[in-house]
């Protein structure tokens, strides 16, 4: 049980790090096409709503 919680917390923190990385690349990118691609990727994975995280973990107790 504790190990599962640790794995889930580690996964969530890695998702947050990935989101921040996307945001940094987005801010420092001057090419419009790459910006649109990054924005579409973030929207597609639904980081903001948590749907992508729930589907990938197979959990529904995060809602």
N, C-alpha and C positions, 0 to 999 in steps of 0.2 A: 504493500500500500504506500509506504513512504517512498520507495523507489519509483513507483508509478508517478507520484506527485512531483518528484524531482525531475523525472524525464519530461513531464508535461511542462513544468516551469522552465526547464532548459530550452525546450522547443519554442515556447512562447517568447522567451528572451531572444532567441536566435531570429525569430520572425520579426521582432521589433528592430533588431540590429539590421536586418535586411531592408526593412522599410526605411530606416534612417539612411542607409547606404544609397538606396534609390533616390531619396530626397536630396542628398548631397550631390549625387551625379546630375540630377535634374537641375539643381541650382547653378552648377558650374558648367552646364552644357549650353553652348551657343547655337547648336544645330537644332533647328525646329523639328525636323523629322524624328530625331532621336528622343527629343522631349515628348513628342506625341506618343512614341512607342512606349516609353517608360510610364507615361500617364495611363495608357491603355492597359499595360501590364498590371499596374497597381489596382486599377478599377476592376479588372477581370478577376483578380484574386480576392477581391472584397476584404482587404486588410482592415478597412475602417469599420465594417460591420461585424467582422469576425466570422462570416459564413465560410470563407475559405479555410480558416483554421479549424472550425468544427468539422467540416467535411473531411479534411485531411487526417484529423485525429480520430474521426468516427465517434465523436462525443457530442452530446447535446446538453450537457450540464453547464456549459459556459454561458448560455443565454440568460 
